[in-house]
Amino acid sequence: MVERPRRVDGVSYEGTTAEFLGTLAHPAVRAVAPRFSLYDVYTDIAFPGGVQLAWFTRNWARYNRSLDSGRFDDALAGTLRLFAHAVKDSGAMPPWARRFAALVDGDPAEAALRALARQLVAGVRPVDADSARTLLAGAIASHARNHDPHADAVSLTYRDDAPPGRPDFTPDAFSPHTFADAARAAGIPIASISGWHDSAYPHSAIKRFRAVATAGSRLVLGPWEHGGALHTSPRGGSRATRFDAVGELLRFFDLHVRGVDDGIGTEPAVHYFAMGEERWRSAPTWPPPGVVEKRFFVGEGRRLAPHAPWSTDRHDVYRVDPTAGTGARARWDSLIGFHHTIDYPDRAAADHKLLTYDSAPLRAALEIAGHPLVTLWVVSSTPDATIFAYLEDIDERGQVTYVTEGLLRALHRRTVDGPPIRRQAPTAPTGGSTARRWFPVSRPSWCSTCCRWRTASKAATRSGSRSRAPTPTTSRSCPAPRPSCTCCAGRAFRLR
């Protein structure tokens, strides 16, 4: 295996494996391509914004238990049911597929799928000498001691917490960002690849690209969900991607493993898809050169204005609506399953449940690329809160289009000095403190964004449209508040 130069790539878990291999400085490893994978276990997947992504950890733990126990029928049936639940009401799927998915999404159907899977999947084959399957049974029995990621996550609050009995097993202990120095020392090129709707992983790719920055490294951010099988767009729905991912990987590895350059060596290091405008762009850095910070202030009449309000004594009152949310097919839901449709329908009705702040109509097209940040001053009736903030586009017909969103558990609002990973790109503040009246909440939209239409984040915004920013929401598709989070605030900032 090591007699010839090697390239290593992978998606999700395998992408993280490839990244760790690249930190070993083995002379046979010349380049790696972690695709659709995390960089910081705490903020990128387990606790985005400090809020436990319980839906993911619970289902992933179930999938792991099925594999560890040799129950491949249970793993397959559970995955198919997750897929069915996601697509049964999706307008992006044909009617027959939605009807079939509705039938599959239920306990009786899952039992039938499990029985069918047992006929199709035999499980792990024992080695030839294990005719009695005793070695196989022993191996499966040993897996019973494997960790349960959901149980571990439930026991944590802060990034430096550890599960009971394992004081050194903090999220940072097995996060790739902890090994950034080793990655830089290894010096091999890294192709960081993700999609705008790949949960929090586009921010993972950006942090990796900026933190390690070895010669020849690339950053690719496309219109994809987790895995890149689908082209997803808030305005165009989901369809099979036409992007030649394998061809791009071959170009990258041909250069760094075989020394064959078809022109990729002189291309800009960053390639990103502008949502809304629906076209690829390139730049030498991220954020792209020439990005200018533009500030909006919340003002009277629920408006976003370019100047600070004359009075600081005004405030808006919001009573939490627990039915508000991002939807059942949001970027968070693409982490488990396959060919998961990402669907952000017109959010006009959803915004009625939120506080919304709208800009004046834009006079010219606006392109937003980078990391939108929101700073709020909040009084809460509870000592903790989960706050969601959305950035949206409103066109001249009143249709509201999702651009991006971020979230923060107020317990983590106090910013602290940290390792360089915290400074490479905005991340959720860490550290705890007791809630006080008018506590400040600085909320990064760590789903960095790029779009182009009449509003929004590397999105582009057309002239005449407005920007909107809503806040308070919760839903199954969003990370679930911890039991101690009894308040959930949502706000939408909308560009018109």
N, C-alpha and C positions, 0 to 999 in steps of 0.2 A: 504493500500500500504506500510506503514512503520512499520507494526507489525513484519515483517520478514526481515532479511538481503537481500539486493538487489545488483544486478550487472547491469550496464548500459553500453550499447555500441551503436554504430551507424556509418553510413558511411557519409562522407562529412558534410553537414549541421547538420545532426543528431549526427555525431561524435563530432562536436564542442559543441552541446548541452550537450552531455554526459560529455565532459571535464569540462564545466562550472559547471555542477551538482556536479562533484567531488571536486570542490573548496569550497563547502558549509559546509563541515565537518559534514554532517548529519550522525548520528550513523547507520542509516539503509543502507547507501551506503558504500559497502565494497571494491568495485573495479570498474574501468571504462576502456573502450577500445575505445578510439577515433580512428577510422579507416579512412584513406584516407581523412584527414581533415587538415585545416590550423592551424598554431600556431601564425603567425604574419600576420595580414590582409594586411599590406602594401607590404611587400616583397614576401609573399608566394602566393598571388593571384592578388591583384589589381595593384601592380606596381613592378613586379619582376625586379630587377636591376634598379628600378626607372622608368621603361617604362610601360606605362599604357597597361594592357592586355584588350584592348578595345573590341576585339571579344567576350570575355567571358562576360564582364560587360554588353554589349549591349544585348546579347541574354538572359542572366540571368534576366535582367530587364524586357525584353519582357515576359518571362515565368512567372515571378512574377505578372506582370500586368494581364496576362490572368487568373491566379488563383484568384487574388484579386477581379476581376470583375465577377467571376463565369463562365468564358469562358473556361471550360475544353476542349472543342473541339479545341479551338485555341491553347491551351497548348500542346495537344497531336499532332496536326498536325504540329506545329512548331518543336517539338522534333523529329518527324519522318523525317521531311525534313532535319534537321541537320545530322541525322544519314545517310540518303540517300546521302547527299553531301559528306560525309566522305568515304563511301564505294563504290561509283559508279565506281571509277577507281582503286580500290584496288586489287592487284594480290592475296591477301589472301582470297578473296571471290570467290565463284563459279560463272561462267558466268551468270547463270540465275538471281542470286542475284544482280549482277552489272547492268544487263539490267533493272531489276525492279527498282533499286535505281535511275538509270538515268531518268526513267519516273516520279518518285516521286519528284525529285529535280527540281521543277519549280512552278511558281505561279498558273497555272491552276490545277495542281495536288494537290497543297496544299489546294486550295479551295474545291476540291472534297474530300480530306481527312477530312477537317473540317466538311463537310456535313455528311460524314459517321460517324465521331466521335459523332456528335449530336444524331445519332440514337443509338449509343452504350453506351454513357456516359450521364447519366441524370443530373449530377452535385450534388451539396450539397443537401442533403435531409433536409427539415425543420423539426423542432421538432413537436411532435404530436399535440400540442396545437396551432400551427401556420398554421391552415388550409388555411388561406388567404395569406400565405407567406409574411406577412408584416414584421415579425421579420427577416426573411431571407433577404428580400430586404434591410432592415435597416443595417444589418450586412455587406452586400456587399457594400452598399453606404459608410459606415464608412471606408472601406479599401481603398477608393479613396485617403485618406490622407496619405497612407503609403509612405515611402521614395522610391525614384528611385535610385538604386545603381549606375547605369550608369551615371546619371546626377550628382550624388555626386562625382563620380570618376573624371569626366571631370573637375570639379571645383578645383581639388587638384593638387599640384605638389610635396610637401614635406610631410613626415610622420606626421608632427605636424600641417599641414593645416587642416582646417575644412570647411564643406560646408557653403554657405551663410546663415546667420541667426541661425546657430547652433555652436557656438564657442567651445563647449566642445565635439563635436562629431568628434574627430580625429580618424584615423584608430587605434591608440593604445587604444582608449577608449573602444573598443569592441574586442580587440585581446586577446586570451587566455594567451599570454606571460605576459601581464600586471598583471595577477592574479597568477603568479608563486609562490609568497610567500604564498598565501592562499592555493595553491595546496600542497606545501611542508608541511604547517601546518596541513592540513587535513590528510596527511600521508598515504593515500590509494594507493595501487599499480595501475599503469597505463600501459596498453598494447598499445604501439604506433605502428600502423601498416600502411604501405604504400607500393607502388611499385615504381621501378626505373623510370617508364614512367608515373607516376601519377603527371603530371605537375611539380610544385615545392614542392609538398607535401612530398616526401621522406626527404627533408631537414627539413620540419616542424616536422616530426616524430623524426628526430635526435635531433633537438633543444629541443623539449619537453623532450625527454629521458635524455638528458644531463643537462637540466636546473632544472628539478624537482627532478629526481633521488630518488624517494621514494623506500623503501625496497620492493622487489618483483616485481618491474617494469620490463617490457620487451620491446625490440625493434625488430620488424620483418619487413624486407625489401625484397620484392619478385619481380619476373619478371612480374609485373602487370601494367595495366593502372588504371585509376580512378575507384575504386570500386572493382577491383580484379577479374572480371569475366573472363578476358582473360590472358593467358600466352603470353607475348610479348617479342620478341627478335629481335634485328637488323639483325641478320643473319637467323633467323628461321621464321619470320613473326608472326602472331597472331593465336592462337588457344584457345579453351576452356581450362581453367585451370583445373589441376587435384589436386591442393592443397586443402586439407580438412580444409578450413577456419573455418567452424562451429566447427569441432572437436578440433581445437587448442583453440578457444574461450572457449569451454566447459572445457578443461583441465585447462585453466587459472582461470576461475571463480569457478570451483570445488574446487581448492586449496584455493582461498581467500574468498569464500562465504560459502562453505560447509565444508571446512577443509579436503577435500579428495585429497591426493597427489599421482598421478600415476607416479611420477618421475620428474615432471616438476619443482618441488621446488629445485632440485639440478642441473638443466640444466643451461648452460651459459645464461646470460640475453639477448644476442644479437644473432639473427639468420638472415643471409643475403644470398641472392642468387648471386653467381658469374656469371655474364653475360659472354657469350663466352665459359667459361668452362662448363656452364649449370649444376651447382650443388650447393646444399645448404652447407653453412658453419656456424660455430658458434664461438662466442668470448665473453669474459666477458665485453668488453667495445667497444665503437666506437670512433675513428677508432680502428681497431683491434690491439692488442699488436704486437710489432715487426715491425710496419710500419716505413720505413725509407724515409726521404724526399730526392727526387732526382730532381736536377735542370737542366733545359735545357735553353740555350741562343740562341736567334736568331742571325744567322751569315750570312756571304756572301754566295751567291748562294742559298738563301732561305733555309738554313739548320738550323736544331736544333742541337746544340752541347753542350756537357757537360761542356765546359769551356767558359768564357766570351770572346767575340771577342777582337782582339788586338786594333781595332780602334772603337772609339765611334762617328766618324763623318759620318759614312755611314747611309743611310736610304733607304727605299723602298717607292715608290709613288703608290698610289691606287686611281683610280677614281671610285666613287660609282656606282655599277650596281644595280638599284632598282628591277631587276628581280631575284636577288639571294635570296635564302631562305632555310628554313629547310624542307619544304614540306607541303603538305596538310593534312597529317595524323601524325603529330608530337605529342609529349606528351602533348602539350598545348591544343590540340583539344579533349582530353578525358574528360574534365571537365563537359561537358553537353552532355546528350544523354545516350545511353546504348549500351553495347557491341561494343565500339568504337575500330576499328582496328588501331593499331599503326604500321606504316610502314615506315622504313628508308631504302630505296633501295640504291644500290651502288651510292656513292656520288662522283664518279670520274668526271662526267659531271658538277655537282654542284660546285665542287672545281675550275673549270676553271674560274668561275666568282669571285673568292676570292684570297686574298693573302694566299699562303700556305707555310709552313715551315716544312721540313721533317727531321726526324732523320736518322742516319745510321741504317742499318739492325741490329736488336737485336741479340745478340749472345746466349741468353737464354730466356726462357719464362719469361714474366714480368706480375706481378699482381699488379694492382693499386686499392687501397681502400682508400677512404677518400674524400678530398675536393681539387681538382686541382685549382691552383691559377695562374693567368696570370697578369703580370705587363707590361704595354705598355707605351711608350713615343710617343705622337701623336702631329702632327701639322695639324690643320684643317682649311679649307677655311671658315668655319662657326663657330659661337660662341658655338654651341652645336652639339652633335653627339650621335647616338645610336650605340653601338659597340657590335657585337656578336662574340664570340670566340668558336671554336669547337675543340674537341679532337677526333681524328679518328685513325683507324687502317688501314694499307695497307698491304695486304698479298703479297706473292711472285708472284701472277698472276696480281697484280695491282688493285685488287678490294678494294674499300675504304669503310670501315664500320664505321658508327657513334658510338661514345662511349658516349659523353655527350657534352653539350654546356652551356655557360653562357652568360649573357648580362649585359650591364650597360649603362645607359644614362650618358653622360659625365658631365652633370650639377651636378651630385651627386658624383663626383670623390673624393672630399675632405673628408677624414675620420675624424670622430669626436668621442670623448668619449661618451659612452652611457650606458644604463642600462645593466645588465648582459646578457640579451638575445643576445646582439650584440657580446658577447665574447664567447658564448657557441659553436658556429660553424660559419664559415665565412658567412657573409652576405654582401649585397651591401652597399658601403659607403653611408653616408647621408650628407646632408648639401649642400648648393649651393655656388658657387663662379664664378667670371667672367673668361671666357676662356682666356688663354694666349698661346703664342707660346710654343711648346714642353711641353704641359701639361701632367703630369703623370696620367695614368689610371690604377688602380689596380682592376682587375676584378675577383671576385670569381665565380667559377662554383658552385653556391649554389645548383644545382642538384648534391649533393654528389653522388659518384658513386662507383660501384663495378663491375668489369668485369674481365674476364680472356680469353685472346687470345693473338695474338702476339703484342698486345699493350694495353694499356689503363687503365682506372680507375676502380674500383673494377670490373674491367674487367681484364681478364688475357690476356697476349699477348704471342704469340708463338715466339720462336726464328726464326730469318730470316725475320720477319715482321718489318715494320717501323712505326713510329709515325708521324702523321701529325697534324699541327695546322693551320686551315684557319681563316680569319677575314673579313668583311663587308657584311652584308646581311639584307634583310628584306623580309617578305612574309606574306600572310594572316594568316598563321598558327603561326607565331611568334607574340609576343606582338607588337602592332602598335606604331610607334613613335608618340609622341605628335605633334601637329601642329608646335611647335617651333623647333622640331628636323628636320632640313633640311639636315643633313648629317647622313648616316648610314654606319658604317664601319664593315667589317667582316674579320675574320682571322681564319685559321685552322692550328692546331698544330698536326702533324701526326706522329705516331710511326710506324716504319717499322721493 
